Amino acid sequence: MLESPRRHADSVRSAARRPGLDLPPSAVADRHTTRLAPADRREAPVDPIEALLLGLAQGLTEFFPVSSSGHLAMLQALFGGRESGGLLFEVGVHVATLFAIAFFYRARIAELLRGFVARERETLEYVGKLALGTVPAVVIGLGAKDFIDEQFSNPSMVGVLLLTTGCIVMSTRWTAGKATAPVPSWGAALLIGCAQAFAILPGISRSGSTVAMALLLGVAPLAAAEFAFLLGIIAIAGAAVLMIPDLQNADLSAMTDLAIGGATALASGLVAITLFVRMLDRSLFHHWAWYCWGVGGAFLLWTMN
C-alpha cells in the first residue's frame, strides 16, 4: 500500500536529492543520507509537461512491480527535488490510479457489492479477508512511523529496496503451474496484507510484494492479482481520506495541470494493469526482477557517488 500521498511524496523527493550536490546549509548530508529541514522543501506548481510525466510515471509504476516510490524519486531528481504540484496534485494522481483499478475490476466489484448486500457467505468471507489484509499496513504504518520516515530520508535505501523488490519478484519463478487456489485463505490474506505493509518502505513495490506473496502461498495468478489490487483500492482510498483535512489549504490555481496529471495517470494505469495481468497469466511476472535489479543498482551507485 500504499503509504499516504503526502508521506509518499515527501519521502521520494527527499530521497531523490543527490547527496553532496547543491544542498543548502540547513541540510545535513553525508555520503549515504540526506535529511532536509522543512524550510528547505520547496513547493512549486507543475507545468503541463511535468504534469504529464508525473502522471505517466504514477500510472505505470503503480501497477508494474517496479515501485512507484523509487521511480518518482528518480523523476523528482530531474526536477530539482521540488514539491511539484503540492499535496493536491499528489492526491489527484493517486486517486486516478484508484479509478483505474475500479474500472478494470468493475464487474468483480459489482458482484461483491451485490453479494454483500445479499449477505452471501462467500462474498462476506472475501470482503472479510480484504479487511484482514488491510490491518497490517494500518498497524505498521502507525506503530513504526518514525522508523519508516527514517528510511524515506535515506536516498541509498531506494536503490537497496529496489534490488530487494527484484528478489521478491524473482522468487515467483518456480510457482508456475503450482499456484491454483481460486481465493486466498484467511492466513494467506493476512500474510498478503503483511507484504502490503512492507511496501510502505520506499523502493518496495506494492503490486510486486503482494502478488508475489499470494503466488508463493498457492493463490492462482489471476486471483492473486485481483486480491492484491482490490486490497490496493482500500489502501489508496484510506490514504486519500486521511489527507482531506490537509487539502483545505491546498493551492487550487493549477487545476488544468491536475487534470492532465490525473487523466494521464488513469489512462496509463489502465494500460499498465492490463499488461500486468496478461504477463502474470502467462507466467512472465518474474521477468520484472531484471528491470528492478538494473534500475535499483544504477540508482544505488548514483546516490553513493
Buried (B, 14 or more C-beta within 10 A) or exposed (E): BBBBBBBBBBBBBBBBBBBEEEBEEEBEBEEEBBBBEEEBEEEEBBBEEBBBBBBBBBBBBBBBBBBBBBBBBBBBBEBEBBBBBBBBBBBBBBBBBBBBBBEBBEEEBEBBEEBEEEEBEEBBEBBEBBEBBBBBBBEBBEEBEEEBBEBBBBBBBBBBBBBBBBEBBBBBEEBBEEBEBEBBEEEBBBBBBBBBBBBBBBBBBBBBBBBBBBBBBBBBBEBBBBBBBBBBBBBBBBBBEEBEEBEEEBBEEBEEBBBBBBBBBBBBBBEBBEBBBEBBEEBEBBEBBEBBBEBBBEBBEBBEE
